């Protein structure tokens, strides 16, 4: 049986997740929060959300704060989601490219890794003789562990073109039956890091020709969007592209970005 949460308790968690991750939880997310955090109340034998909040706010359990963040920020994704963006990358950015310098792409809210490996398949196919790398990041350590493993249920392969499936995915056998694994060759060209996009990004991450920031801005208010874009821009090369989700916009917060087409921007 799920615990119940009062309006006052929900407001406490709204402020906490906003402070930590910049995420604005609407009233419509109350059911989601209760569903995902009830198991943590049971784990600690708490009777109310106030007790769990006090433990988190006390500052003595950073590992539990990460668990809460993992539970509240994990989002559904899949291979070749919003395929128009990958067509643009292939046809408008990679096809006319003549440089043999390393090509780097950052999937800045990569969740369980499907976007990272979609990009890796595309780059492996399009740039066979050029060095390339895909970096994936997320605030959730839980999904990053899944992403690094590159191991998915067989049903998740929908959307992957058949030739890519044959070249870049290994079908599981015996104890791994019903799953598939991204090939080691692709995994060697990917890296994963925990990144909180609302904080300045470590310069050690390097610079990128393309940054994918898709389906995460919908959780931010305008001020947080402005902060996130400001944090990412130093990591985007001049002339590089920032790509956001189809349901998102940067209206009023473009900050040195020129719109190329809907949801695609170029750094001046």
Buried (B, 14 or more C-beta within 10 A) or exposed (E): EEBEBEEEBBEBBBEBBBEBBBBBBEEEBBEEBBEBBBEBBEEEEBEBBBEBBEBBEEEEBEEBBBBBBBBBBBBEBBBBBBEEBBEBBBEBBBEEBEEEEEBBBBBBBBBBBBBBBBBBBBBBBBBEEBEBBBBBBBBBEBBBEBBBEBBBEBEBBEBBBEEBBEBBBBBBEEEEEEBBBBBEEBBEBBBBBEBBBBEEBEEEBBBBBBBBBBBBBBBBEEEBBBBBBEBBBEBBBEEBBBBBBEEBBBEEBBBEBEEBEEBBBBBE
